[in-house]
Amino acid sequence: MNQPTNSVPAREADTVTAADRLVSAAAAGVPCAPIRDLIGSDDLVAAYAVQNRVNALREEAGATVVGRKIGLTSKAVQQQLGVDQPDLGVLFADMEYPNGGDIPMSRLIQPKIEGEVAFVLAADLVDGPLDAAQVRGAIEYAVAALEICDSRIENWDIRFGDTVADNASSGVYVLGTERRTLDEVTPVDVVMSMAVDGQEVSSGNGAACLGDPIEAVVWLARTARDLGQPLLAGQVILSGALGPMATVAAGNTVTVTVSGLGTVTARFVGEKEA
């Protein structure tokens, strides 16, 4: 590939082009072509470079980072995409909606829903071994969570590089209000059921999330530190799906029930609603 006339290195130029494609898709509410033609399907460095650029643009526009999400925690999904590790994305303050509230479909492009356990940190995870004991000690409480994933890539035609670059296919999320410490609930033992309009569409348990949601946060803490963006006190952590994703449409009400953590619910509204 010839170097662009503005003297930006070809690799950096591809990063900029990929980020611009994703930003434009988000702004227009219209999905774009995959970006793996620019950065490859499995180039971790390039994919996170694109994610960092997209997220930096959001911060420059006034968005505030409030946490992280872990994606690809399911072995089945990893095998589908031909990868052997999860990925991470950034949570911004404007991505959270209240429990029991309405979520506008105009905010989303191709939403899919997941039931999860979320954690809120009481301490930084910067130094030390970042093992399970340290992670457990840093968690203030756990809650049930509904994550609404989304993809700026048309038809969810994604490979690892696409989803990493696209902020781990993040959308918005809802947190439950029943806060439990880890003395009160054991994340690996929870059971999850997710229903749309009263009909169950997904179920699973804590072990479906990398074997244990705590181990998922261990992976996240170490990876975030390696990337130079360690986890900090007060941040929200979406630890990953406990069961298969499901689709959602305007007019649907979604309820996630997680044993020991109660329920979290949201209704999807918008111009597409009949």
Protein Blocks (a to p, Z undefined) as FASTA:
>chain_A
ZZdfklpafklmmmmmmmmmmmmmmmnopacddfklmnojklmklmmmmmmmmmmmmmmn
opacfbdcdehkbfklmmmnopabdcdddddfklpccehiacdfklpmbdcddddddddd
fbdcfbcjhpaklmmmmpmbdcddddddddfbghhiacfklmmmnooopabdcddfbdcd
fklpcfklpccdddeehiafbdcdfklngoiaklmmmmmmmmmmmnopacdehiacdebj
fbdcddddehiacddddehkapaddddddjklZZ
